[in-house]
Amino acid sequence: MQLISNYKDLETQKRIKEIIPKRKENSTSKKYVKELLHWYKNDFFTWCNKPKCPLCNSDKNIISVETCASNEEEKQYQSYRTEVYKCQGCGGNEVRFPRYNSPIKLLETKTGRCGEWANLFGAILFTCNFKTRFVNNYEDHVWNEFYNEEEKRWIHIDSCEEAYDTPLVYEQGWGRAMTFIVATSDEEIVDITPRYVKDWSIIKERRSDIMENTLKSVINKINNDLYMKLSDEEKNKLSERRIKEKEEFESKTGNVKEEEKIPRQSGSEDWKKERGEI
């Protein structure tokens, strides 16, 4: 929940508003979010396979050493683990890659992997007054969803792929065997796995009863606390969205769009090969 809480920080929102493309008059939510995606992917944020050495400004001779707990300075920006490398071209100079969670710090570094990409883009969506979710996949990937008020539905967004409304891409394009996909917003936590799989009956067989019941128990406990902070009007709107989302899951056709057959684009070939995404 800390990530979502960060999005409400007024200084973070102020800095985001200063740099993002402004929404044009009469621009639909779909058109504007696609514009934000394109700007973010092509003009603002960068992918980091390995960090660059600050001495030679290159990652060519960077080799991995270890992953350790972040130091006190790094923890100030909500980094809890840091990847440590050394640059062989600069006499073994230590190069650190803290995995920052603070959007303000990410506005400064402008680089990261899927966690940093989704975190900051979630803050951007939230600042633009969209209902925003941070989506966590059990198989080690994260992305966003936003609620399109015009279409009355939650829409998949993957900023590091510049992907809009292609939820089956991980299963059909990347070849992932999906199991659990959970979305977190400032109002609730939801198991949204059905949106991201072609055949829900197959996935249900993959999920054990123990894992299923544990997940439901944890989600219910957290949601009960979150619901207490909502007004009656907010609870009613939330209930309406959840009912419509369940209806969407139940009426899925299983059709796969061409853009959902695309393999992973972000990351180097070696990095993707290590993760089994090629």
C-alpha positions as CSV (number, residue, x, y, z in Angstrom):
1,M,0.0,0.0,0.0
2,Q,3.0,2.3,0.4
3,L,3.3,2.7,-3.4
4,I,-0.3,3.9,-3.7
5,S,0.1,6.2,-0.7
6,N,3.1,7.9,-2.4
7,Y,0.8,8.9,-5.3
8,K,-1.1,11.2,-2.9
9,D,1.9,13.2,-2.0
10,L,1.3,16.8,-3.2
11,E,4.9,17.6,-4.0
12,T,5.1,14.4,-6.2
13,Q,1.9,15.5,-8.0
14,K,3.3,19.0,-8.5
15,R,6.5,17.8,-10.1
16,I,4.6,15.4,-12.3
17,K,2.2,18.1,-13.6
18,E,5.3,20.2,-14.5
19,I,6.6,17.6,-17.0
20,I,3.8,15.6,-18.5
21,P,2.0,16.4,-21.8
22,K,-1.1,18.5,-21.1
23,R,-4.5,17.0,-22.0
24,K,-6.0,18.6,-25.0
25,E,-9.5,19.9,-24.9
26,N,-12.1,17.2,-25.8
27,S,-9.4,14.5,-25.7
28,T,-10.8,11.1,-24.6
29,S,-9.3,9.2,-21.7
30,K,-8.1,6.5,-24.1
31,K,-6.4,9.0,-26.4
32,Y,-4.8,10.9,-23.6
33,V,-3.5,7.8,-21.8
34,K,-2.0,6.5,-25.0
35,E,-0.3,9.9,-25.5
36,L,1.1,9.7,-22.0
37,L,2.3,6.1,-22.7
38,H,4.1,7.2,-25.9
39,W,5.8,10.2,-24.2
40,Y,6.8,8.1,-21.1
41,K,8.3,5.2,-23.2
42,N,10.0,7.2,-25.9
43,D,10.9,10.6,-24.4
44,F,11.2,10.3,-20.6
45,F,11.9,7.0,-18.8
46,T,14.7,4.5,-19.8
47,W,15.2,0.8,-19.3
48,C,18.1,-0.4,-17.2
49,N,19.6,-3.8,-17.9
50,K,22.7,-2.8,-15.9
51,P,23.5,0.6,-14.4
52,K,26.1,2.8,-16.1
53,C,29.4,3.5,-14.4
54,P,29.4,7.2,-13.3
55,L,33.1,7.5,-14.2
56,C,32.9,6.3,-17.8
57,N,29.1,6.7,-18.3
58,S,28.9,3.2,-19.9
59,D,27.5,-0.2,-18.9
60,K,29.8,-2.0,-21.4
61,N,32.2,-3.3,-18.7
62,I,29.8,-3.7,-15.8
63,I,29.6,-7.0,-14.1
64,S,27.3,-8.1,-11.3
65,V,28.7,-8.6,-7.8
66,E,25.8,-9.0,-5.4
67,T,22.4,-7.8,-4.2
68,C,22.4,-6.4,-0.6
69,A,20.3,-4.3,1.7
70,S,20.2,-0.6,0.8
71,N,22.2,1.9,2.8
72,E,20.7,4.6,4.9
73,E,20.9,7.2,2.1
74,E,19.1,4.9,-0.4
75,K,16.5,4.0,2.2
76,Q,15.4,7.7,2.3
77,Y,13.9,7.1,-1.1
78,Q,12.3,3.7,-0.2
79,S,14.9,1.4,-1.6
80,Y,15.2,-1.7,0.4
81,R,17.6,-3.7,-1.8
82,T,20.5,-2.6,-3.9
83,E,22.2,-4.4,-6.8
84,V,26.0,-3.9,-6.6
85,Y,28.2,-4.1,-9.7
86,K,31.7,-3.2,-10.6
87,C,33.2,-1.6,-13.7
88,Q,36.1,-3.5,-15.0
89,G,37.0,-0.7,-17.4
90,C,37.5,1.7,-14.4
91,G,39.6,-0.4,-12.1
92,G,36.7,-2.2,-10.4
93,N,34.8,1.0,-9.5
94,E,31.7,0.0,-7.5
95,V,28.4,0.9,-9.2
96,R,25.2,0.7,-7.1
97,F,21.7,0.3,-8.5
98,P,19.2,1.0,-5.6
99,R,15.7,-0.2,-6.5
100,Y,13.9,3.0,-5.6
101,N,10.2,3.1,-4.8
102,S,9.8,6.8,-4.3
103,P,8.2,8.5,-7.4
104,I,10.0,11.7,-6.6
105,K,13.4,9.9,-6.8
106,L,12.3,8.1,-10.0
107,L,11.4,11.5,-11.6
108,E,15.1,12.3,-11.0
109,T,16.8,9.0,-12.0
110,K,14.4,8.4,-15.0
111,T,15.4,4.7,-15.2
112,G,14.6,1.3,-13.9
113,R,13.0,-2.0,-14.8
114,C,9.3,-3.0,-14.7
115,G,8.9,-2.1,-11.0
116,E,10.1,1.4,-11.4
117,W,8.3,1.9,-14.8
118,A,5.0,0.8,-13.4
119,N,5.4,2.7,-10.1
120,L,6.1,6.1,-11.6
121,F,3.5,5.7,-14.4
122,G,1.0,4.8,-11.8
123,A,1.8,8.0,-10.0
124,I,1.3,9.9,-13.3
125,L,-2.1,8.3,-13.9
126,F,-3.2,9.1,-10.4
127,T,-2.0,12.7,-10.7
128,C,-4.2,12.9,-13.9
129,N,-7.2,12.0,-11.8
130,F,-7.6,8.5,-13.1
131,K,-8.5,5.7,-10.7
132,T,-5.2,3.7,-10.7
133,R,-4.1,0.2,-9.9
134,F,-0.7,-1.2,-9.4
135,V,-0.8,-4.8,-10.7
136,N,1.4,-7.5,-9.2
137,N,1.9,-10.8,-11.1
138,Y,3.0,-13.9,-9.1
139,E,5.3,-14.8,-12.0
140,D,7.5,-11.7,-11.5
141,H,6.1,-8.7,-13.5
142,V,4.2,-5.6,-12.6
143,W,2.1,-3.1,-14.6
144,N,-0.9,-0.8,-14.2
145,E,-4.6,-0.5,-14.8
146,F,-6.7,2.7,-15.0
147,Y,-10.4,3.1,-14.8
148,N,-11.8,4.6,-18.0
149,E,-14.9,6.5,-16.9
150,E,-16.1,6.9,-20.5
151,E,-16.0,3.1,-21.1
152,K,-16.8,2.1,-17.5
153,R,-14.1,-0.5,-17.2
154,W,-10.6,-1.1,-16.0
155,I,-7.9,-1.1,-18.7
156,H,-4.6,-2.9,-18.8
157,I,-1.5,-0.6,-19.2
158,D,2.1,-1.7,-19.4
159,S,4.3,1.4,-19.7
160,C,7.6,-0.4,-20.4
161,E,5.9,-2.1,-23.4
162,E,3.8,0.9,-24.4
163,A,0.9,-1.5,-24.2
164,Y,-2.7,-0.4,-24.0
165,D,-5.6,-2.9,-23.3
166,T,-3.7,-6.1,-24.2
167,P,-4.2,-8.2,-21.1
168,L,-3.5,-11.5,-22.8
169,V,0.0,-10.5,-24.0
170,Y,1.8,-12.1,-21.1
171,E,0.2,-15.5,-21.6
172,Q,-0.1,-15.5,-25.4
173,G,2.9,-13.3,-26.4
174,W,5.4,-13.8,-23.7
175,G,4.5,-17.5,-23.0
176,R,3.9,-17.0,-19.3
177,A,1.9,-19.6,-17.3
178,M,-0.2,-17.2,-15.2
179,T,-1.3,-18.1,-11.7
180,F,-2.1,-15.1,-9.5
181,I,-2.5,-11.5,-10.5
182,V,-3.5,-9.0,-7.8
183,A,-4.3,-5.3,-8.3
184,T,-3.9,-2.7,-5.5
185,S,-5.6,0.7,-5.5
186,D,-6.2,3.3,-2.8
187,E,-9.6,1.7,-2.2
188,E,-9.1,-2.0,-2.4
189,I,-7.1,-5.1,-3.4
190,V,-8.6,-7.4,-6.1
191,D,-7.7,-10.7,-7.6
192,I,-7.9,-9.9,-11.3
193,T,-6.3,-13.0,-12.8
194,P,-9.4,-13.8,-15.0
195,R,-8.7,-10.7,-17.1
196,Y,-5.2,-11.9,-18.0
197,V,-5.9,-15.5,-19.0
198,K,-7.6,-17.0,-22.1
199,D,-9.1,-20.0,-20.3
200,W,-9.9,-19.5,-16.6
201,S,-10.8,-23.1,-16.0
202,I,-7.2,-24.2,-16.7
203,I,-5.8,-21.6,-14.3
204,K,-8.2,-22.6,-11.5
205,E,-6.6,-26.1,-11.7
206,R,-3.2,-24.6,-11.3
207,R,-4.1,-22.8,-8.1
208,S,-4.1,-24.9,-5.0
209,D,-6.9,-24.6,-2.5
210,I,-4.5,-23.6,0.2
211,M,-3.0,-20.8,-1.9
212,E,-6.5,-19.7,-3.0
213,N,-7.9,-19.6,0.5
214,T,-4.9,-17.8,1.9
215,L,-5.1,-15.1,-0.8
216,K,-8.8,-14.5,-0.2
217,S,-8.2,-14.3,3.6
218,V,-5.4,-11.7,3.2
219,I,-7.4,-9.7,0.6
220,N,-10.5,-9.6,2.8
221,K,-8.7,-8.5,5.9
222,I,-6.9,-5.6,4.1
223,N,-10.1,-4.6,2.2
224,N,-12.2,-4.5,5.4
225,D,-9.7,-1.9,6.8
226,L,-9.7,0.1,3.6
227,Y,-13.5,0.1,3.3
228,M,-13.8,1.7,6.7
229,K,-12.1,4.8,5.4
230,L,-14.5,5.3,2.5
231,S,-17.7,7.3,2.4
232,D,-21.0,5.6,1.6
233,E,-21.0,7.2,-1.9
234,E,-17.4,5.9,-2.5
235,K,-18.5,2.4,-1.3
236,N,-21.5,2.4,-3.7
237,K,-19.4,3.5,-6.7
238,L,-16.8,0.9,-5.8
239,S,-19.4,-1.8,-5.6
240,E,-20.8,-0.8,-9.0
241,R,-17.3,-1.1,-10.5
242,R,-16.7,-4.5,-8.9
243,I,-20.0,-5.9,-10.1
244,K,-19.3,-4.7,-13.7
245,E,-15.8,-6.2,-13.5
246,K,-17.1,-9.6,-12.4
247,E,-19.6,-9.5,-15.3
248,E,-16.7,-8.7,-17.6
249,F,-14.7,-11.7,-16.3
250,E,-17.7,-14.1,-16.7
251,S,-18.5,-13.0,-20.3
252,K,-14.9,-13.3,-21.7
253,T,-14.8,-14.8,-25.1
254,G,-11.2,-15.9,-25.1
255,N,-10.4,-14.2,-28.3
256,V,-6.8,-13.1,-28.7
257,K,-5.9,-9.8,-30.5
258,E,-2.9,-9.7,-32.8
259,E,-1.1,-7.2,-30.5
260,E,-1.5,-9.8,-27.7
261,K,0.7,-12.2,-29.6
262,I,3.8,-9.9,-29.4
263,P,6.8,-11.2,-27.4
264,R,8.4,-9.0,-24.7
265,Q,10.0,-5.9,-26.1
266,S,11.7,-4.3,-23.0
267,G,15.0,-5.6,-21.7
268,S,18.1,-6.9,-23.5
269,E,18.1,-10.3,-25.3
270,D,20.3,-11.8,-22.6
271,W,18.1,-10.5,-19.8
272,K,14.9,-11.8,-21.4
273,K,16.6,-15.2,-22.1
274,E,17.5,-15.5,-18.4
275,R,13.8,-15.0,-17.5
276,G,12.5,-17.4,-20.1
277,E,10.7,-14.7,-22.0
278,I,12.1,-15.3,-25.5
